[in-house]
């Protein structure tokens, strides 16, 4: 493995580890939900917001990111770059999940408020 590949491998492994750690922390509901809906909400909205679905959504996204970066690290380590056929679809699934779950959460929140 060349020096550049080694650096890339270490960097991608660190990103995978960060994804897994953040995902686990979000599932345990530690800290704040790392979610745009929560981050951009006003202080009053945050106090009344049901954070559980936001934690679950963020946890799933971060764990999927961890899996994607682990697959990229495996591709670098084994020099089998056809593994992109594994992580590219995972990226598409991640994007679709993030959008769809946000829509579902917002619809449920609106229904619960009677809107």
ABEGO torsion letter per residue (X at the ends): XBAAAAAAAAAAAAAAAAAAAAAAAAAAGBEBBBBAAAAABBAAAAAABBAAAAAAAAAAAAAAAAAAAAAAAAAAAAGBAAAAAAAAAAAAAAAAAAAAAAAAAAAAAAAAAGX
